[in-house]
Amino acid sequence: MATLRPCVQKQRSDGYYPVYIRVIQNRKPGYIKTDKLVAPSSVTKTKEIRDNEVLRYCTQLISDYTRRLNLQDTSIWTVQEVVSFLQTKESDASFTDYAKLHINRMINSGHERNAKNYKMAVQSLERYLGTNQIMFSFLSSTVLQKWIKSLMNKARCKEMYPVCIRQIFKAAILELNDEEKGIIRIKFNPWLKVSIPKADKAEQKAISAEECREFFNRPLPKSKMLSPLPEFGRDVAKLVLCLGGINTVDLYNMKKVDYYNGILHYKRAKTRHSRSDEAYMEMRVEPFIQPIFDKYLAGEDDEYLFIFHQRYCDSDSFNANVNSGIKKICTDMGITDKDKKYSGYTFRHTWATIAQNDCDANLFEVAFGMNHSHGFRVTRGYVKLDYSPAWRLNAKVIEFVFFSDQKSKQGKAKDFEETEDKLFRISKKMMIYGRAYFKGKVIAELTDIGFGTVDSIIKALAAQFPDDIPEGCAVQFRITNCDSQKEVVYERTKGKGF
């Protein structure tokens, strides 16, 4: 990195000294002339500048030069190249260079996993544009909309990638533009006109208790390996299921200091940087899982709890091998459809589903056991938490899966985020039974056909209302489609809804 500082050289015939910015690159000097002058009284015998106004100007100029150099790889530049670059007026900025800087900052601040998503988003945009040197001026709203359209067949990426690029763009505008000083390197913000689609809802990965029993009790495929991948995948899947649906990345990163008194104490990698409590969790190791837990413990001289990091270079490689081993068992079970094969995440989803469906846990208890923030972030900051309810729920899940042959209720209960039927469909040929309630009392009722919309039913019921219902009061409507036996409930306010 070049070193910059203000200096003076030869005195002019009028006695004043021109001010320069001296650039040192690889021990070679270069000079950039400024438009400032200093009087002889403001220069020391050692040619140091004492004029505060000039020094303030030079400091700001050096700061701007340093910012520009930080966006470039100047390690092999000569001093002449550095000076030439700084003397060239900025007309456009490189999105690619700024994106690299932004991603490196994320990595240095401990957000490695998020940084990978940002890197993939930038690579996707570069592939679409056919260049690895994208300028901000290239990224018009039309270009971005076309790029997003090319991602529409990708369930998750069509939302995640544009959001990442937009965040980089937002950070660049704040850093590279300075409206107070008239420095506008990014001329426009195309994201004001860009619509980002929602990601497709993830398919439920959970399997039933019966399928769990089949998976964990099936003979392993034959292998000549001393430590076959299917055995490894099955063992880690069991660790995930029996440790409250723990993520594989947290198993990989677990250290010896995190395990004492038979309890794992850890911060969930996925959300530790986005929560005020750093996603801290404690999970007891149940006796049932202890043999497999001990099987993969690292040696005493190792800071990590498990030997996983000795076999795999990072958590992604570890997770990929776990999934590969699990899928080999799935193939042996006759599950050939790629989308239906299990993964490590399957058993995290399964823990939650069995806990709620078969162990009578409510959604708050399931969320607590899985270390979700579940909407109580402020409360979690006040309370010194007792994690034993999560341990008891985890023990119930283990008991249900491995120590009973009870059938799972999975499939009988709907996904809690979905209504039984999102759309209440009616037509004029269908028989409708409608009732209106005020303070719990039926005040209007009808059974008829000829309604094309819900509003038309409400209008017909409202015509029967007594006149003494005060303005602004709410009335509840219960509407049943007699043909499909579907029922919906609405509420309307007098003066607005009817």
URNORGI-V5113 format. One record per residue. N is the residue number from 1. RES is the residue in one small letter. PSI is psi in whole degrees, 0 to 359 (NA if undefined). Layout:
n:N res:RES psi:PSI
n:N res:RES psi:PSI
This chain:
n:1 res:m psi:133
n:2 res:a psi:150
n:3 res:t psi:132
n:4 res:l psi:141
n:5 res:r psi:153
n:6 res:p psi:150
n:7 res:c psi:169
n:8 res:v psi:160
n:9 res:q psi:251
n:10 res:k psi:147
n:11 res:q psi:139
n:12 res:r psi:171
n:13 res:s psi:336
n:14 res:d psi:3
n:15 res:g psi:344
n:16 res:y psi:158
n:17 res:y psi:125
n:18 res:p psi:145
n:19 res:v psi:135
n:20 res:y psi:160
n:21 res:i psi:115
n:22 res:r psi:131
n:23 res:v psi:124
n:24 res:i psi:118
n:25 res:q psi:119
n:26 res:n psi:43
n:27 res:r psi:10
n:28 res:k psi:134
n:29 res:p psi:150
n:30 res:g psi:162
n:31 res:y psi:140
n:32 res:i psi:120
n:33 res:k psi:135
n:34 res:t psi:179
n:35 res:d psi:17
n:36 res:k psi:149
n:37 res:l psi:151
n:38 res:v psi:145
n:39 res:a psi:157
n:40 res:p psi:329
n:41 res:s psi:343
n:42 res:s psi:12
n:43 res:v psi:129
n:44 res:t psi:173
n:45 res:k psi:333
n:46 res:t psi:17
n:47 res:k psi:31
n:48 res:e psi:142
n:49 res:i psi:135
n:50 res:r psi:0
n:51 res:d psi:114
n:52 res:n psi:322
n:53 res:e psi:317
n:54 res:v psi:319
n:55 res:l psi:321
n:56 res:r psi:318
n:57 res:y psi:315
n:58 res:c psi:322
n:59 res:t psi:317
n:60 res:q psi:319
n:61 res:l psi:318
n:62 res:i psi:323
n:63 res:s psi:318
n:64 res:d psi:317
n:65 res:y psi:317
n:66 res:t psi:319
n:67 res:r psi:316
n:68 res:r psi:320
n:69 res:l psi:327
n:70 res:n psi:339
n:71 res:l psi:0
n:72 res:q psi:160
n:73 res:d psi:99
n:74 res:t psi:13
n:75 res:s psi:331
n:76 res:i psi:9
n:77 res:w psi:149
n:78 res:t psi:168
n:79 res:v psi:327
n:80 res:q psi:322
n:81 res:e psi:322
n:82 res:v psi:313
n:83 res:v psi:317
n:84 res:s psi:319
n:85 res:f psi:316
n:86 res:l psi:333
n:87 res:q psi:347
n:88 res:t psi:128
n:89 res:k psi:136
n:90 res:e psi:126
n:91 res:s psi:332
n:92 res:d psi:160
n:93 res:a psi:152
n:94 res:s psi:118
n:95 res:f psi:319
n:96 res:t psi:314
n:97 res:d psi:318
n:98 res:y psi:322
n:99 res:a psi:319
n:100 res:k psi:317
n:101 res:l psi:316
n:102 res:h psi:316
n:103 res:i psi:320
n:104 res:n psi:324
n:105 res:r psi:321
n:106 res:m psi:315
n:107 res:i psi:316
n:108 res:n psi:336
n:109 res:s psi:8
n:110 res:g psi:12
n:111 res:h psi:52
n:112 res:e psi:317
n:113 res:r psi:317
n:114 res:n psi:324
n:115 res:a psi:327
n:116 res:k psi:320
n:117 res:n psi:319
n:118 res:y psi:319
n:119 res:k psi:317
n:120 res:m psi:325
n:121 res:a psi:315
n:122 res:v psi:317
n:123 res:q psi:321
n:124 res:s psi:316
n:125 res:l psi:320
n:126 res:e psi:319
n:127 res:r psi:320
n:128 res:y psi:317
n:129 res:l psi:347
n:130 res:g psi:28
n:131 res:t psi:148
n:132 res:n psi:18
n:133 res:q psi:82
n:134 res:i psi:130
n:135 res:m psi:153
n:136 res:f psi:328
n:137 res:s psi:340
n:138 res:f psi:331
n:139 res:l psi:72
n:140 res:s psi:166
n:141 res:s psi:326
n:142 res:t psi:315
n:143 res:v psi:316
n:144 res:l psi:321
n:145 res:q psi:320
n:146 res:k psi:321
n:147 res:w psi:315
n:148 res:i psi:321
n:149 res:k psi:326
n:150 res:s psi:346
n:151 res:l psi:2
n:152 res:m psi:338
n:153 res:n psi:4
n:154 res:k psi:113
n:155 res:a psi:315
n:156 res:r psi:321
n:157 res:c psi:331
n:158 res:k psi:339
n:159 res:e psi:315
n:160 res:m psi:313
n:161 res:y psi:310
n:162 res:p psi:323
n:163 res:v psi:318
n:164 res:c psi:313
n:165 res:i psi:321
n:166 res:r psi:322
n:167 res:q psi:320
n:168 res:i psi:316
n:169 res:f psi:316
n:170 res:k psi:316
n:171 res:a psi:323
n:172 res:a psi:319
n:173 res:i psi:318
n:174 res:l psi:326
n:175 res:e psi:320
n:176 res:l psi:335
n:177 res:n psi:138
n:178 res:d psi:92
n:179 res:e psi:330
n:180 res:e psi:328
n:181 res:k psi:4
n:182 res:g psi:18
n:183 res:i psi:106
n:184 res:i psi:89
n:185 res:r psi:329
n:186 res:i psi:110
n:187 res:k psi:334
n:188 res:f psi:159
n:189 res:n psi:99
n:190 res:p psi:342
n:191 res:w psi:347
n:192 res:l psi:339
n:193 res:k psi:5
n:194 res:v psi:132
n:195 res:s psi:126
n:196 res:i psi:124
n:197 res:p psi:158
n:198 res:k psi:144
n:199 res:a psi:150
n:200 res:d psi:144
n:201 res:k psi:128
n:202 res:a psi:137
n:203 res:e psi:142
n:204 res:q psi:124
n:205 res:k psi:349
n:206 res:a psi:147
n:207 res:i psi:166
n:208 res:s psi:167
n:209 res:a psi:323
n:210 res:e psi:318
n:211 res:e psi:325
n:212 res:c psi:313
n:213 res:r psi:319
n:214 res:e psi:317
n:215 res:f psi:311
n:216 res:f psi:341
n:217 res:n psi:6
n:218 res:r psi:139
n:219 res:p psi:137
n:220 res:l psi:145
n:221 res:p psi:144
n:222 res:k psi:143
n:223 res:s psi:147
n:224 res:k psi:353
n:225 res:m psi:145
n:226 res:l psi:322
n:227 res:s psi:82
n:228 res:p psi:147
n:229 res:l psi:319
n:230 res:p psi:320
n:231 res:e psi:318
n:232 res:f psi:314
n:233 res:g psi:318
n:234 res:r psi:319
n:235 res:d psi:315
n:236 res:v psi:323
n:237 res:a psi:321
n:238 res:k psi:322
n:239 res:l psi:317
n:240 res:v psi:311
n:241 res:l psi:322
n:242 res:c psi:2
n:243 res:l psi:42
n:244 res:g psi:27
n:245 res:g psi:34
n:246 res:i psi:146
n:247 res:n psi:149
n:248 res:t psi:327
n:249 res:v psi:326
n:250 res:d psi:326
n:251 res:l psi:317
n:252 res:y psi:319
n:253 res:n psi:354
n:254 res:m psi:135
n:255 res:k psi:165
n:256 res:k psi:325
n:257 res:v psi:345
n:258 res:d psi:352
n:259 res:y psi:112
n:260 res:y psi:154
n:261 res:n psi:30
n:262 res:g psi:16
n:263 res:i psi:137
n:264 res:l psi:130
n:265 res:h psi:114
n:266 res:y psi:167
n:267 res:k psi:125
n:268 res:r psi:124
n:269 res:a psi:323
n:270 res:k psi:324
n:271 res:t psi:9
n:272 res:r psi:331
n:273 res:h psi:352
n:274 res:s psi:3
n:275 res:r psi:143
n:276 res:s psi:332
n:277 res:d psi:8
n:278 res:e psi:27
n:279 res:a psi:42
n:280 res:y psi:142
n:281 res:m psi:150
n:282 res:e psi:130
n:283 res:m psi:127
n:284 res:r psi:140
n:285 res:v psi:111
n:286 res:e psi:149
n:287 res:p psi:327
n:288 res:f psi:321
n:289 res:i psi:353
n:290 res:q psi:318
n:291 res:p psi:317
n:292 res:i psi:323
n:293 res:f psi:312
n:294 res:d psi:332
n:295 res:k psi:328
n:296 res:y psi:14
n:297 res:l psi:141
n:298 res:a psi:168
n:299 res:g psi:168
n:300 res:e psi:331
n:301 res:d psi:6
n:302 res:d psi:133
n:303 res:e psi:335
n:304 res:y psi:150
n:305 res:l psi:319
n:306 res:f psi:165
n:307 res:i psi:5
n:308 res:f psi:320
n:309 res:h psi:342
n:310 res:q psi:331
n:311 res:r psi:329
n:312 res:y psi:142
n:313 res:c psi:331
n:314 res:d psi:176
n:315 res:s psi:330
n:316 res:d psi:317
n:317 res:s psi:318
n:318 res:f psi:311
n:319 res:n psi:320
n:320 res:a psi:319
n:321 res:n psi:323
n:322 res:v psi:311
n:323 res:n psi:323
n:324 res:s psi:317
n:325 res:g psi:319
n:326 res:i psi:317
n:327 res:k psi:330
n:328 res:k psi:321
n:329 res:i psi:319
n:330 res:c psi:317
n:331 res:t psi:318
n:332 res:d psi:332
n:333 res:m psi:355
n:334 res:g psi:10
n:335 res:i psi:100
n:336 res:t psi:339
n:337 res:d psi:121
n:338 res:k psi:320
n:339 res:d psi:342
n:340 res:k psi:354
n:341 res:k psi:150
n:342 res:y psi:166
n:343 res:s psi:177
n:344 res:g psi:325
n:345 res:y psi:336
n:346 res:t psi:320
n:347 res:f psi:339
n:348 res:r psi:314
n:349 res:h psi:322
n:350 res:t psi:319
n:351 res:w psi:312
n:352 res:a psi:318
n:353 res:t psi:315
n:354 res:i psi:322
n:355 res:a psi:318
n:356 res:q psi:313
n:357 res:n psi:321
n:358 res:d psi:345
n:359 res:c psi:12
n:360 res:d psi:27
n:361 res:a psi:144
n:362 res:n psi:173
n:363 res:l psi:329
n:364 res:f psi:315
n:365 res:e psi:322
n:366 res:v psi:315
n:367 res:a psi:319
n:368 res:f psi:316
n:369 res:g psi:331
n:370 res:m psi:3
n:371 res:n psi:40
n:372 res:h psi:154
n:373 res:s psi:338
n:374 res:h psi:36
n:375 res:g psi:8
n:376 res:f psi:44
n:377 res:r psi:318
n:378 res:v psi:314
n:379 res:t psi:319
n:380 res:r psi:332
n:381 res:g psi:339
n:382 res:y psi:326
n:383 res:v psi:135
n:384 res:k psi:107
n:385 res:l psi:145
n:386 res:d psi:118
n:387 res:y psi:1
n:388 res:s psi:330
n:389 res:p psi:323
n:390 res:a psi:324
n:391 res:w psi:317
n:392 res:r psi:320
n:393 res:l psi:319
n:394 res:n psi:318
n:395 res:a psi:324
n:396 res:k psi:320
n:397 res:v psi:316
n:398 res:i psi:316
n:399 res:e psi:316
n:400 res:f psi:318
n:401 res:v psi:313
n:402 res:f psi:345
n:403 res:f psi:26
n:404 res:s psi:162
n:405 res:d psi:23
n:406 res:q psi:145
n:407 res:k psi:141
n:408 res:s psi:149
n:409 res:k psi:359
n:410 res:q psi:135
n:411 res:g psi:329
n:412 res:k psi:328
n:413 res:a psi:141
n:414 res:k psi:159
n:415 res:d psi:129
n:416 res:f psi:345
n:417 res:e psi:353
n:418 res:e psi:142
n:419 res:t psi:166
n:420 res:e psi:323
n:421 res:d psi:117
n:422 res:k psi:322
n:423 res:l psi:128
n:424 res:f psi:99
n:425 res:r psi:133
n:426 res:i psi:158
n:427 res:s psi:168
n:428 res:k psi:345
n:429 res:k psi:349
n:430 res:m psi:145
n:431 res:m psi:128
n:432 res:i psi:134
n:433 res:y psi:116
n:434 res:g psi:144
n:435 res:r psi:147
n:436 res:a psi:138
n:437 res:y psi:136
n:438 res:f psi:119
n:439 res:k psi:36
n:440 res:g psi:357
n:441 res:k psi:138
n:442 res:v psi:121
n:443 res:i psi:352
n:444 res:a psi:149
n:445 res:e psi:143
n:446 res:l psi:154
n:447 res:t psi:113
n:448 res:d psi:171
n:449 res:i psi:180
n:450 res:g psi:7
n:451 res:f psi:127
n:452 res:g psi:340
n:453 res:t psi:162
n:454 res:v psi:320
n:455 res:d psi:325
n:456 res:s psi:328
n:457 res:i psi:314
n:458 res:i psi:321
n:459 res:k psi:320
n:460 res:a psi:322
n:461 res:l psi:319
n:462 res:a psi:333
n:463 res:a psi:341
n:464 res:q psi:356
n:465 res:f psi:146
n:466 res:p psi:156
n:467 res:d psi:348
n:468 res:d psi:11
n:469 res:i psi:121
n:470 res:p psi:151
n:471 res:e psi:136
n:472 res:g psi:355
n:473 res:c psi:148
n:474 res:a psi:142
n:475 res:v psi:137
n:476 res:q psi:140
n:477 res:f psi:128
n:478 res:r psi:117
n:479 res:i psi:127
n:480 res:t psi:130
n:481 res:n psi:107
n:482 res:c psi:336
n:483 res:d psi:317
n:484 res:s psi:350
n:485 res:q psi:24
n:486 res:k psi:144
n:487 res:e psi:141
n:488 res:v psi:159
n:489 res:v psi:133
n:490 res:y psi:163
n:491 res:e psi:134
n:492 res:r psi:154
n:493 res:t psi:136
n:494 res:k psi:130
n:495 res:g psi:341
n:496 res:k psi:310
n:497 res:g psi:338
n:498 res:f psi:NA
